[in-house]
Amino acid sequence: MLINIVPIGNSKGIRIPKAILDQCDIENEVDLEVENGKIIIEPIKR
């Protein structure tokens, strides 16, 4: 899936489609890491 990077103030961000958020059970917070040049976004396990 191709997603555009958008400006958010002085930063940049992405919009994650609702279907993906629902599929991954993501609401408000995620864990963000960089591994081997890749951005990894994972739901917070509570």
Beta strands, then each sheet from edge to edge (+ up, - down):
strand 1: 5-8
strand 2: 11-14
strand 3: 30-35
strand 4: 38-43
sheet 1: 1+ 2-
sheet 2: 3+ 4-
end
